[in-house]
Amino acid sequence: IVERWWDDASARYVNIMMTSTAALWRRYRLVGSHIGRAFSTNNRRIVDLRSDTVTQPTSAMLNAATQAKTGDDVMGEDPTVTALEDYAAELFGKERALYLPTGTMANMCAILSHCHYNKSAEMIIGSKSHINLYEGGGYANLAGVSCKQIPEDDDAMFNLDDIRDACFCDNDDHYAKSTLICLENTHNMLGGVALSESYISSIGKMARESDIKVHIDGARIMNASVALNTSPSSLCKGADSLTICLSKGLGAPMGSILVGETEFIRLARRARKRLGGGMRQVGVIASMGMHALTNNIDRMADDHLRAQRIASELKGAGFFLPRDGKVDTNIVFFALPENSKLTKEELPAKMLEKYGVKIAGGYSEGGRMFRLVTHMDVDDHGIDTAIEGIISLC
């Protein structure tokens, strides 16, 4: 009897220890990952300025995820997703919103929705826009929409005459019908330039006169809103639709939102399904997006100040910066001075090796441009380290 009791007690003890160890491991992976991944193997802090997509979810986001109420979102039954969509629609002054896994899919759904009833549709986009350069040509190979690219100036704006020259009505068999104009705010490849409310409204007015819709790729639209001190609804009132990325400056681990009028979102939901973007109990992730959207907007001003400080220091040290060093938001482009001690190929590796700073190179103008993006996981000390490293090495 004693022997049997001892075997049962031992088994219960082992089970308790294994369960506790598993729980502790899960806790370490969730909470510790946010801290641990910021350090290299030698415990030196890594400052990652390659993009604002590299942020780790905060403990508050992870806590929100564990408490999220969920349902099947494909059936429209996830209450957390519904709450996020309703909040975003109201924030941007639009009728409805749709939660999607990525910004690229959100833009693709917008194009498919706007061009749903026009099988000879053509869209007008900027030659340096993200939709044109970095979204796999989806407008052509997935939506079957032709594209007319026009140049942006240094402030990310189109010349209105270029738009007029690019527009064609549905009255000539030779031409595709101009159906959609796409803007980007802020503009990534032009250094985080923020488009103003007045400019967006002027494009919207011109588009409506020709029965053309306006879509904004607003991956970093909240950066623009903060930089311009303009509410999201006022900033975007001239557009018919826009996307908002939750995983860039807002710091969520994934997710984007598409907003627009009711019928537009109905068609976009159908497009999302065709693209494989239907999600089930996704409220777990959407809850982190809601936390980001309701808590991480105002702090973006700190990111902008840090980016502006980088630009000022690099310009003063003889580096080339577009727009004479003017920075609107959280993106800084720069090129090495002519007398640099390092080549553009050597700098990223040396920055990581000597200073623990990750930077991205190989951008426009013959690949000589570097891009730095400030975000919520980089503080003033990290900025100081980056500035010191770039100037000292070059």
N, C-alpha and C positions, 0 to 999 in steps of 0.2 A: 504493500500500500504506500509506504513511504517512498519507495523507488518510483512508483507511478506518479505520485504527487510531485516529486522532484523533476521528473521529465516534463510534466505539464507546465510547471512553474518556469523551467528553463526555456521552454518553447515560447511562453508568453513574454519573457524578458527579451529574448532575441527579436521577437516580432516588434515589441515596443521600441527597441533600439534601432532597428532597421527603419521603422516608420519615422522616428524622430530624426534620424540621419538624413533620410530622403527629404523631409520637410526643411531641415536646415540647408540642404543643398539647393533646394528650389529657392529658398529665401536669398541665399548667396547669389544665385544666378540672376535673380530679379533686381535686388537692391545693389549688390556688389558690382554688377556689370556696368552700371552707370559711372561708377568711380574707377573701377579697374581698367576699363578700356581706354581711359584717358592717360594711361601710363604705359611706357615700354617695359621690356623685360628687366631693364636695370633700374626701374622705379623712377626714371626721369619723366617728368610730365611732357606729354606730347601736345603741341599746339597745332591743331589741324585747321588750316585756312583754305583748304581746297574748295570747300563748298559749305553752304549752310544746311545741306542735307545730311551732314555727318553727326548731328547732335544725337545724344542719347536721351531716351525718355526719362523724365524726372520721377522721383519717388511719388509725387502727387499724381502724376499720370498713371503710374503703375497701380496706385491705390484705387484710382477711378476705374481702371479696367477690371479689378477684382470685384468691384461692387456694381458693375454695369448690368442693367436689366436687358435681356436679349430676346430675340425672336427670329423668325425666318424673314430676312429682309427682301428676298426675291418675292415673297408673298406680301410684302409691305407690313410685316408684323414685328419689326424690331423697334421697340419704343425709343431706344437710345439714338438710333439712326434717324428716326422721325423727328426727334427733338432737335438734333443737330441740323437737319435740313430746314426745319421751320425757323430756327434761330438765324441761319445763314441767309435765308430768303428775306427775312425782316431786316437784317443788318445791311443788306445791299439794296433794299427797296424793290425787290422783285417778287413775283407771285409765288414761285416754287423753286425748289432746289433738289439736287440729286447727288448722293454720296457715291464716289467712285474710288477705285484703288490707287489710280495714278493720275497725274496731270496730263500726260500724253493721251491716256484714254478719255479724259474729260474733254480735251480739245477735239479729239476725234469724234466723240459723241455730239459735240456742238456742231461740227461741220456736217455730219450725217443728218442731224436734225434740221438745220437750216436749209440744207440742199435736198431734203427728202422728196419733195414733189417736183424737182427740176433735174431731169437727167442730162441736161447739157449745161450744168452749172459751172461757173468759174469763180474762183475766189481771188481777192487781191491781198497780198501779204508783203511784208518787208523782206528784202533780200537777206538781211542779217537776223531775221526773227528765229525764235526757237522752233516754231512750227515748221519753218522752211529748212533749217539746218539739222535739227536734233530729234526729229520725231519720225524718222524712218521713211519719209515720203508717204505717210499713211493717207494723206488727202488724195493722192493719186491711186495708190495700189489697193487701198481698202474702200475709200469712198467713191472713187472714179470721178473725182472733181479736178478739173484743170486749174492751173494756177498762173497768175500773172504777178511776177515779182517786181516791186518798185523800190528804189533806194530810200533809206531813212537818212536824215541829216544827223549831225553830231548830238542833237538833242532828242533823237529817236522819233522825229516827226516826219510825216510825208509832206511833200509839196502838194498843195491841193490841186494844182494843174496836172500833176502826174496821175492823181486819182481820176480826174475827169478824163484824161486821155486813155486811161486803162479801162474805163467803164463801157460796156456795150449792152444795149437793150435787146429784147427778144424780137427784133424786127428785121433781122438780116440773117439769112440761112448760113452765111459764112462764119458767123461768130457764136461762140458760147455766150450764154447770158451771164452777166455779172450779177452774182447772187449774194456775195458775202465779202466784207472787208474785215480783216483781222489786225488788231493792234496788240502791242505787248507792253504791259505796265506792271512793274518796272521792266526796262529793257535790259536783258542779260548781257548781250554781246557789246552793247554800247556803254557798259559800266554802271548798270543799275539806275539809269535815268528815269525820273518820275514824270509821267505825262499828266498835265493839268486837267482840271475839270473843264475849263473853257475850250481846250483843244479837243478833248473827247466829244464835247457837245457840238463843236463845229463839224467834226467828222460825221457824227450822227445826223445832224441836220442835212448835210449834203447827201448822205446815203438815203435818207427817207425820201428825198426829192426824186430819187431814181429807183425807188422800191428795192433798196439793197439793205441787208441786215449788217449790224456791226457786232462783232465778237471780240472780247478782250481776253487774251491769254494773261491772266492775272496771277500767275504763280506767286509773285511777290507783291500783290496788290496792296497788302496791308503795310508793307514798307513805304509804298507811295502815299497811302493815306496818312501815315504818321509824318513823313517828310514834308508833305504839303499842308499838314494840319487841316485836312478836309475829311469829312465823314465818308465812309465807303459808299453810302447811298447817293450822296451828292456827287462824288467823284465819278461814279459810273452811270449816272442817270442818262447820259447820251448813248449808252450801249444797250443792245438787246439782250446780250448774254455775256457771262464771264466765268472764268474758272478761278478758283482760289486753292492754292496748294497749302496743305496743313503741315507738310513735312520739311519745309524750308525754314524761313526765319521764325515761324511759329513753334517749331520744335517737336511736333508730333512724329511718331515713327513712320506713319504712312497715311495716305488718303488725300483726296482732293474733292472739291465741291463745285458743281456746275449750277449756276442760277439763271433764271429767265422766266418767261411767261408760261402759263400752265400747259398749253398745247406743245410748246417747244420742249418742255421737260418730259411730257408723255412720250414724244418721239425719241428723245434722248435716252429714256429708260429702255425703250425697245432696242435702240442701238447698243446700249451697254450689254444687253443680253446677247446680242449677236457677236459682240466682241469678247465674250467670255468673262464679263465683269460682274455677273450676278453673284452676290455673296449671301451667306446664310446668317449665322449668329455673329454678325460683324460689329455689333454694338460694343463688344470688348475693345475693339480698335477705335471705333467712332467716339467712345467716351474719352479717349486720350486727345482726339481731335477737338472735342468740345472743350476740354480743359485748356488746350492750347489757344483756342479762339477766344475764350473768355478771360484768360489770365496773362497771355504773353504778347499782347499788342503794344501796350505803352512802353514796355522795356526795349522795344526795337530802336527807340531814340538813342539808347546807349550804343547799340551796334553801329548806328550811323556816325556818331561822334568818333568812335574808334576807327572806322574806315577813313573818315576825314583826317584824323590825326596821322594815320599811315601815309595818306596822300601828301599831306603837308610836309612830313619829314622826308619822304622820298624825293619830292620835287626840289626841296631845299638842298638835297645831296646830289643833284644833277641827273636824276633819273627822268626818263621821258614818261609823261602821263597824258592821256587824251583829255580834251576839253581844258587844257592848261591846268590840270590838277583838280578841277571841280568835281566833287563827289556828292551826289544827292542822297544816296542810301547806304547800303552795306557792301557794295562791290567796288573794288579798286583794280584797275588794269595799269600795268607799268611795263616799261622795257628798260633794259640795262643801259647805262651810259656808254658812250663810245670807247672810253678808256677803262672799261671793266676788267678786273683781274680774272674773272671767270667767264666762260661761255654760257649761253642760255641753256645748253644741255647739261652743264655741270652744276648749276645753281641749286636745283631741287634736291639732289643727292647730298650736297654739302650742307644745305640748310637742315636737313634731317639728321645728318651725322653729327654736326657740330652744335646745333642749337635745339634739336628736337622739334623742328617746325616743318610741317608739310605744306607745300605750295604747289600750285598747278601751273604748268607752262604749255607752250606750243599753240597759243591762240593766234588771232589774226595778225595781219601785216607780216606775212612770211614766217609765221610761227615765232616771232620774237617777243610776243606779249605774254606776260604772266597775269594770272587772276588771283586776287585775295578776296575772300568773303568772310566778313565778321558775323558772329552768331552768338547764341546764348551760352555756349560752352567755352567761349574764349573771353577771359577777363583782361583787365588793364595790364597785368603782369605779362600775360601771353602776347599782347600787342607790343609791349616794350621789347620782349625777346625777339619777336619777328623783325621789328624795325632795326634793332641792333645787329641781328644776323645778316640781313640783306645789305645794309650799308657797310658793315665791316668786311664781308666777304667780297664785295664788289668794288 
